[in-house]
Amino acid sequence: MTSSENHFISLAGSDFLWMKIPVTYLPARQLYQEWASTYDDRSNPLIEAESKVLAAIIGDVAGKKVLDLGCGTGRHAVLLAKAGAHVTGVDFSEEMLVVARSNAAGLDVAFLNAELGAVPLEDPFDLVLCSLVLSHVPDLRPAMKEMARLTRPGGKIIITDLRTDYWFKKTKKIRKFGTYVTDGFKHTLSDYRAAVATCGLKQERLTRIYFDNAIVARFWWFFYLKFVAVGYAWEFSKPSA
Ligand SMILES: C[S@@+](CC[C@H](N)C(=O)[O-])C[C@H]1O[C@@H](n2cnc3c(N)ncnc32)[C@H](O)[C@@H]1O
């Protein structure tokens, strides 16, 4: 379902500054279908800040089997493979996967078109990564269950996302991506804990993502995100049997 109409769009990521402008609404899968060919073109401060945090917490992945769920154009898959990991990237957008396959040409990455909550794989991974994806799903549980199933005992899960518990006043919010808008869903820390508890995972570290000086120098209108976290990086473990 596509609709082009006036939506209130928040400015500079805030819930305080709004402008009513005509934008096209697309469900998430279609949004990424339209956006795929230009997704890598524009620099995105959230992606930049998240990359820095992830690089600091991910550890040595050489020789490890890594699953990148909602891999998009392969941003992390490519870096992980270059660091020596054997990577599988999963996404429900074939168009994003086309770009990912091209970005990862010659590297040890296999790609698969599937839904987060129903991944047709059996063999577990040492590390499962789900980066900037979960605010697209209304319910965390199916995705968390799949992450738990696909992680080996003793393995690790890392989830990064926008800090929707703080930034979204409502459960469901219309969010701007590129030139389109789609639905975004609020997930509180309690929602995560409840989802994690149902699939036997243990919560480890929670790192808040801020914009640093280098980012704020280029995206000055986001200066307040130096002080208020824009996102989270969560680490979970699957207890050894
Ligand atoms: C913001 S992009 C992030 C891509 C990549 N993880 C990164 O950080 O660069 C979100 C990705 O999640 C994918 N996605 C969203 N919902 C999904 C779902 N239910 N199942 C599989 N993929 C999904 C989209 O197609 C898109 O490629």
The ligand as an SDF file (V2000), in Angstrom:
LIG
                    3D

 27 29  0  0  0  0  0  0  0  0999 V2000
   18.1660    0.5310    8.2180 C   0  0  0  0  0  0  0  0  0  0  0  0
   18.5140   -0.8750    7.2140 S   0  0  0  0  0  0  0  0  0  0  0  0
   19.9440   -1.5090    8.0630 C   0  0  0  0  0  0  0  0  0  0  0  0
   20.7770   -2.3810    7.1770 C   0  0  0  0  0  0  0  0  0  0  0  0
   22.0750   -2.9030    7.8230 C   0  0  0  0  0  0  0  0  0  0  0  0
   21.8040   -3.7630    8.9570 N   0  0  0  0  0  0  0  0  0  0  0  0
   22.9460   -1.7420    8.2570 C   0  0  0  0  0  0  0  0  0  0  0  0
   23.0190   -1.4940    9.4720 O   0  0  0  0  0  0  0  0  0  0  0  0
   23.5300   -1.0910    7.3860 O   0  0  0  0  0  0  0  0  0  0  0  0
   17.2480   -2.0530    7.7090 C   0  0  0  0  0  0  0  0  0  0  0  0
   17.2700   -3.3290    6.8900 C   0  0  0  0  0  0  0  0  0  0  0  0
   16.4120   -4.2800    7.5320 O   0  0  0  0  0  0  0  0  0  0  0  0
   15.6880   -4.9700    6.5450 C   0  0  0  0  0  0  0  0  0  0  0  0
   14.4510   -5.4610    7.1920 N   0  0  0  0  0  0  0  0  0  0  0  0
   13.4940   -4.7160    7.8090 C   0  0  0  0  0  0  0  0  0  0  0  0
   12.5350   -5.5110    8.2960 N   0  0  0  0  0  0  0  0  0  0  0  0
   12.8820   -6.7910    7.9810 C   0  0  0  0  0  0  0  0  0  0  0  0
   12.2780   -8.0590    8.2050 C   0  0  0  0  0  0  0  0  0  0  0  0
   11.1180   -8.1760    8.8590 N   0  0  0  0  0  0  0  0  0  0  0  0
   12.9050   -9.1680    7.7560 N   0  0  0  0  0  0  0  0  0  0  0  0
   14.1020   -9.0650    7.0820 C   0  0  0  0  0  0  0  0  0  0  0  0
   14.7190   -7.8920    6.8280 N   0  0  0  0  0  0  0  0  0  0  0  0
   14.1190   -6.7560    7.2760 C   0  0  0  0  0  0  0  0  0  0  0  0
   15.4390   -3.9500    5.4520 C   0  0  0  0  0  0  0  0  0  0  0  0
   15.1600   -4.5450    4.2090 O   0  0  0  0  0  0  0  0  0  0  0  0
   16.7580   -3.1780    5.4680 C   0  0  0  0  0  0  0  0  0  0  0  0
   17.6760   -3.7230    4.5670 O   0  0  0  0  0  0  0  0  0  0  0  0
  1  2  1  0
  2  3  1  0
  2 10  1  0
  3  4  1  0
  4  5  1  0
  5  6  1  0
  5  7  1  0
  7  8  2  0
  7  9  1  0
 10 11  1  0
 11 12  1  0
 11 26  1  0
 12 13  1  0
 13 14  1  0
 13 24  1  0
 14 15  1  0
 14 23  1  0
 15 16  2  0
 16 17  1  0
 17 18  1  0
 17 23  2  0
 18 19  1  0
 18 20  2  0
 20 21  1  0
 21 22  2  0
 22 23  1  0
 24 25  1  0
 24 26  1  0
 26 27  1  0
M  CHG  2   2   1   9  -1
M  END
$$$$
